[in-house]
Amino acid sequence: MRKIIPFLFLMLSIFQVALSQDKKVFTHADTLRGSITPQRAWWDVTFYDLHVKINPADSTISGYNGITYRVIKQMPTYDPSSLDGGEMQIDLMTPLVVDSMMQNAQSLNYRRDGNAFFVKITAPQPLQSEQTITVYYHGKPRVAKNPPWDGGVTWKKDSLGNPWIATTCQGVGASIWWPNKDIQADEPDSQRIAITVPDTLVDVSNGRLRKRTLHADGTMTYEWFVSNPINNYDVAVNTAKYVHFMDIYNGEKGPLTLDYYVLPYHLEQAERQFQQAKSMLKCYEYWFGPYPWYQDGYKLVEAPHLGMEHQNCIAYGNHFENGYLGRDLSGTGWGLKWDFIIVHESAHEWFGNNITTKDLADMWVHESFANYAESLYTECQYGKKAGEAYCRGTRKNVKNVKPIVAQYGVNEEGSGDMYYKGGNMLLTIRQIVNNDEKWREILRGLNKTFWHQTVTGKQIEDYISTQSGIDLSKVFEQYLNTTMIPEFDYYIKGKKLHYRWANVVTAFNMPLKITLKENVYSFINPTTQWKTTTLDSDALENFAVDNNFYVTVKDIRK
């Protein structure tokens, strides 16, 4: 016994260390990055005027951003002893350097706190007035280690030795390469993106190309203009020796321009593969409503990484082949019939770009719907059964290590299960709604109700519950906030089916489709307490649960 007790203490200590290592400790910097600080709360961005020079020779950038904003609250004072000015938080990540900040032709003082700058504003800031502050900066931005997941700037060369440069910054933040109010909760109403590159290269950014300006130093400025709200991480640089071709899609709001930019030696492949954009747009407009950016058009741009949902400027790196780099993520075969990047990343034009979450913790709104959109596209092309099979096939990728929803206010992203588990949650909810036309109205209604808005995850949850007429709050809580998959326990005795829910949150109340009669699904309403119902004699041998519900089914007598 004396030997066992120290051993138990040792094992307990190891267990406690493992728990502490698993629990992330958030820092002051995380709070500055991910929350609405007092120095962010008093102003609302209305326009960004971004000018950046890209220098491929030494991987540096330089430029400025004019930040126009509306004063919506009283500005906080600089400190208790100073009544002549307040502070504004502007974000720019190391190792980039701010050269100066100006307002009304006056230089401003500022202090740096990690990746946040706190600027002392001295000019009057009347409520509802519009003001502009301009931030000049330069430096060598962080290089993307594993784009698009571990972002930054990618400096590559194409196979002919020409520079090929791209930005990716979802999650890490746009301030990794340009100064801004780096939080998803605040988007400008419009934006200019003026990118200067060597005149042998082409820059493709968001919005419409307004003009090109050739300079005496051998550079060219491409001026793009985004006419709609845009989230910061979507603002993109794509610089290469591109060629351009285009097409037109006649959609719900009329002709939509389709612009494609690829490396010259991939032109023929792109002309073939990018035809899928039209069938994608037709499917998504049917299910989600009009494409959200008719004013700015739709673009696919070949990128030196896998892909990214940059608004109206989708980065594409899937090698002009179907599947996910030639693989089917569902294992069903359906995922090899279409191009993953075109289908998945373009879905973000509705969920992620049109509807953007205020906090990174709610990224399931972007990724769960985009994942589920892959199934809807499969359904559009090959039928409902194919779409369902594709979605169910992705369940093998669910890890259930941590919840999908992360901690709020610290720029924390939840589990990668927001893709496959989130998509299957939506497939499950579709079965609960049990009316495909109503389900379509809900998806279209989301994009209409929250058109060009930033939202919370709860707003999306509440909308779906309200429009379906079903309280789905416990369903969302189960799939988003826990790692538990609902377990349907049952046993059959005589003609009686005994059943209950296990491995669920308190008061879990999800209805379930089962076969009470042969080949006919009917709804039951399990609870965590045992209930009974009578089975038709023909259903006794073929009892089944609708496999489009993402649940574990357990016959406890086996």
N, C-alpha and C positions, 0 to 999 in steps of 0.2 A: 504493500500500500504506500509506503514512504517513497518508493520509486515512481509510482503512478502519479502522485500528486504533483511533483515538479514537472513531469511530462505534460500533464493537463494544463498547468500554468504556461508552459512553453508554447503549446498548441494554441492556447487562448491569445497569447501575445502575438503570435504569427498571424492569427485571424484578425486581430485588431489592427495590426500594421497593414494587412491587405485591404481592410475596409478603408483605412485612412488614405491609402494610396489611390483607391478607386474614387474617392470623393474629391472632386476638384476644388481647390481653394481659389476664390476669386479675389482679384486685387483692386486697388484704387484705380488703376489704369483700365481695368475691365468695366468698372462703373462709369468712368468718364466716356468710354467708347460706346457703351450700350444703353445708357439711360438718358432721359430728358433732364439734363442738369439745369440749374437756374440760369446758367449762361447760354443755354440753348432755348429755353422755354419762352423767352420774351419776343422772339423774332421768327418769322415764317419766310422761307426762301420763295421768291417769285421767279427769279431768272439767274442762270449762270452764264457768264461770258468767258469761256475757257479758251486760252491761246497757249499752245505748247509747241516747242521746237524739239524734234527728235533728232538726236545725233548718234547714228549707228556706229560711227568710228570709235567712240569711247563709251558707248552705252549710257549717255547722260541725257537729261532733259532740262529744259528751262522754259519759263513763261510766266503767265499770270492768270488769275481768275477774278473777274469782276462779279461780286456776289450782291445781287439786288434783293432786298428783303422788305417785308412789311412789319412794322412794329405792332405787335398784338397784345403786349403786356407792358407794365412798368418795368424798365430796365433795372436789374439789381445794382446796388451801389458797389463801387470798387472795393472799399473796405470801410469799417465803421468810422474812421477819421476823415474820409474823403467823400465830399458831397458833389464834386464837380465832374463825375463821370462814372460809368459802369463798365461791365465786362461782357464780352461776347466770346463764345468758344468756337474756334475754327480748328479743324483737324488736318494734320499733315504728318505722315509717319517718317520716322528716321529711316535712312540717313538723309532724307531730303531736308533742305535748309530754306527758311524764309529769309528773303532779302529785305523786304519792307512791306508795310501795310499802310494804305492811304485811304482817307475819306475827306471829300470836299477839298482836295488839293493839299491836305494836311497829313503829315506823317504821324502815325500812331505808335504808342508804346505798347509792348506786349511782353508776356512772360511765357515760358515754355514749361509744360508739365508732361513729360514723356512725349506722346504723340498728339497732345492737345495744346493749342495756343490760346491764351486768354488775353484778349485785346482790350485795352482801356479806351472806351469810346467817350470822347469829350464833347462832340456836337450834340445839340438838342435832338431828342428822339420822340417827337410827338406821336401819340397813339394813332394808328392807322396810316401814318406817313410811310412813304417808300424811301429807302436809303440805299446807298451802294458803298461797299467797302471792297477795295482791290488788293489782292495778295500776290506779291511777286516772289518767285521762288526758283530754285535750281537744285541740281544734284544728280546722283546716280541712284535711281530707285531700286528697291529690292527686286532681285531676279526671282522669277517664278521657279520654284523647285520642282513642282509636279503639277503643271497646269492641266485642267482648270481648277483642281481641288486645292492645291497649295499655291496660291496665286501671287501675282506680281507682274513684272514685264518679262516677256519671252524675247530673247535676242537670238535669232537663228539665221541660217542661210538656206535658201532653196537648193535643189540639186545642181543648179548652174552657178552657185556661188553668190547669188544676189541676196541682200539683206531681207529678212522676213521677220517682222516685229509684231507683237500682239500684247494686249493687256487682258488680264483676267483677275478679278478681285472680289467675287462673291464671297461673303463671309468675312474675309480679312478686311475688306473695306476699300472704297474708292480713294481714300486719302493715302493709300499706298503709292499713288502716282500723281494726284492733284489735290489742292486744298479745297475743302468744302465742309459743309455741315454733315458729317458722316454718320447718319443714322437713317434707317429706312422710313421712319415716321414722317420725314419732311422731304417732299419732292418739289423741284421748281416747276412752274407752269409751262416753261419752255426753256430751251438752251441753245446757245451757239457753241460749236466745237470747231475751232480753227487749228489745224494741225500742219506744221511746217516740216517737210521732209526733203531729202535730196531729190532734185528734179527728175532723176531717173526712176523714181519710185512713185507709187500711187498710195494715198491714204484713203481708207474707207471707214467712215464713222457713222453714227446714228443720224437719222433724219434725211433731209434732201440736200444734195450738193448745190450750194448757191453760186459759188464762183471758185476759180483757181487763179492764184496770183503768182507769177514767175518773178523771182528776185535775182538781182545781179550777182549774188554770191553762190549761184547754182542750186538754190533751193526753191521749192514750190509750196505755197500754202493752199490747203484744201479747206474751204469753209463750208461746214455742214450746219444745218439748222433743224432742230427738233421742235415741232409745233405743238407738242403735247407734253403733259407731265412725264417725267422719266426718273426711275430710281437710280441712285448714284452708281451702284455697281454695274449697271447696264451700259454706262457711258464707255465707249470702246475706241481704241486705236487698232487698226489693222493696216499694216504698211508692208507692201511687197511690190514686185513688178507684175501687177495684176493686169489681166484683160477682162473686159466687161461684155456681157450679153444680157438681154432682157426679154421679158414676155409680159402678157397681160392676163389677169384673171378676172372674169366677170362675176363679181360676188354680190352679196346682199346689199351693199351700198354703192354698187356700180363697178366701173373698171378700177382694178387695183394693179399698180405697177409692180412687177417682179424683177428685181435687179440682181444679177449674179456676178461675183468677182472671183476669179480663180487664176492660178498660175497658168501661163500660156500652154504648157505641155500637158495640161489636164483638161483643156477646153472640150475636147470631144467627149470625154467621160462625163464631165459636168453637164453638158447639154443633154445627155441621156438620163443621168441619175436625178437631176434636179426637176425633171418632169413630175416627180412625186409630190412636189410642192402644191400642185393644183389639186390633186385628190385629197391631200392633207387639208388644204384650206376649205374645200367643199365639205368634208366631214366635220371639221371643227366649227365652221359657221352653222351647220345644221344643229350640232349639239350645244354649242356655247354662245351662239349669236355672232353678230358681225365682227370681222377682224377689227381690232381696236385702233389701228393706226393707218387708216386710209390716207390721211393727209401726208404721212411720212413714208408710206409705201412698205414693201416687204423686200428684204435682202437676205441672200445667203452669201457668206464670204469665206473662202477657203482659209483655214487657220493652221498654224504649226502646233496645234494641240487638238484634243478630241472634239471639243465643241463647247458652246456657251450660249445662253439665251439672251444675248445683248439685244435690247429692244429694237425691233424692225431691222436688225443687223446681225442675224444669227451667225455665230462663228461655227464653221463646219470643218471637221477633220476626220471624217469616217471613211476615208480612202475610196469614196465613190462605190461603195458596195453595200449590200443589204445586211441587216442584223446590226449588232453592236461589235464593230471591228470584225465582222464576219461570224459572230456567235449569236445564238438565240438565247436570250436571258431567261426565257420561260422553259426551254427544253421541249417545247411542243411542236416545233417546226414552223409555227406561225410567225415567229419573230424573224425568220429569214426571208420573209416575203416583202419586207419594206425596210427602208433606211432608218435606223434608230435615231440618229441625230436630227434628221429632218422632222421626224414625227414627234420625238420627245421635246427637243428644245423649242420647236415652234409652238407646242402646247403652252409654253410659258408666256407667250404673247397674251394669252387670256389669264392664266393663273401664274402670277409672279410679276408680270409687267403691267397688265391692266389692273388686276387686283394684287396689291403688294402688302405684305404684312408689316406692321409698324415695328415689330420686334423679331429678331432672328429666331427666337425661341419658337415661334409659330410657323417655321418654314414648311411645315407639313402642308399648309395651304398652297404653297407653290409646288412642292414635289409630289404629294399624294395625288393631287389632281392631274399633274402632268404624267405621272405613272399610269393612272387610270385612263388617261386619254389614249395611251398606246392601245389599250383594249378596245376603246371605242373606235379607233381607226381600223383595227383589225375587224371589228364588227361591221363597220361601214363597207369594207372591201370584201369580206368573206363570210359574213353572216354572224348572227348573235351567238351561236354555239361556239364559233371560232374565237370570238372576243372573250367569252367567258373562260374557255379553255386556256387562252393565253394568260389571262389574269391569274387563274388558279395555279398555273405552272410556275409563276414567279414566287409562290409561297416558299419554295425551297431556299430562297435567298434571304429569308427573314432570320435574323440572329437573336432578337429578344434579349439583348444584353442590358439595355437601358431604355427608358421611355422615349417616345417620339418628341414630346414637348419638353423643352429644356427650361432652365431658370431664366426668368425675365430680368431685364435691366442690366445685363452684363455681356451682351453680344455673344451669347452662347447658343450653339446649334445643337439640336437634339440628335437622337439616334438616326443612323442611315436607314433604319426601318421605315422612315417617313416615305420611302419610295414603295417598296413591295408590300409591306404591311398596311401602309396608308392606302394604297390602291385597292387592296383586298377589303379594307374597311368600307370603302366607297362601293365596291361591288356588293358587299353585304347589305349596306343601307339601301341600295337599289332594290334588292329582294324584299326588304321590309316595306318600302314604299309600294312595291307590287303594282306599279302602273308606269309603263315606260314613257308615256306622253307627259305625265306629271313629273317624272324624273328629268326629262328633257326641259320642261318648263323651269324646274329648279335650277339646273345648270345654266340655262340662258338667263334666268332671273338674277342669279348671282352676279353675272357680268354686266347686266343692265343696272341693277341696284347699286353696285359698288364700282361703277364705271370710272376708271382713272382715279381710284381712291386708294388710300392706305387704310388697313383694317386690322382688327385683332382676330385671333383665331375664334374667340367666343362669338364675335359677330357672325362669322360664317356658320358656326354650329347652330346658333339661335335661328338664323335665317332658314336653314334646312329643316329644323324642327318645326318652325312656324308654317312654312309653305307645304310641308308634307302632312301637317296635322298630327304628327306623332312626336312625343317627347323622346328625343334621341340623346339627351344629355348623358345618360349612363352608358350608352353605347360609345359615345366619344370619349368619355372618361376612361372606360375600359381599354380601348385600343390605343389612345393617345398618351395616357398618363400612367399606364402600368405596362409591365412586360408579360402579363398573363393573357393567354388565349382562352376564351370561354370554353369550359368543358361541359358538354351535354351528357350527363349520366342517365342511363336507362336500363330497364330490364323488362322482359315480357313474361307475364305469368297468366296462363290461360289466354283469354282474349284481352287482357288488361295490359296497357302500357303504363309503366311507372317511370317517372322522369323528374329531373331537377337540373338546375345550373350548379356547377362547382367551379372553383378557381376564378371567381368574379368579384367585382367591387360590391360594396354594400348597396342593397336595393336594386341590383342589376335587373332590368326588366325587358330584355330584348325578346320580341316574338321570334318564332322559328317555324320554318316550313318542314313538315314531315309527311310521309305517306300513311294516312289513316285508311285510305282505300288504294287498291292497286293502281299504280301509274297516275295517281292524283295527289298533288301536294295540298295540304291544308295547314293553316296556321294554328299553333298552340302557343301558350304563354307560360313558359316555365318560370319558376322562382327557385330560390335556394332550398325550399321545402319540397318534399316529395309530393307529386300530384299524380293522378291517374286519369286515363281515358280509355275508351274501348276501341279496339282495332277491328276493322273489317276482316272477315275470315280470309279473304284473298290477299290481304296485306301482311299476314302473319309471317309468311316465309320470305317476303321481299321488303321488309321494313327498311326505310332509308330516310336520311336527312338530306335536304337540298344542299349539294356540295358547293353551291355558290356562297353559302354562309361560311365565313372564316371562323370555324369552331372546331374543337376536338370532340369527336364522338366516341363514347366509351360504354360498351355493354358490360356492366359491372358483374354479370354472372359468368363472364368468360375469363 
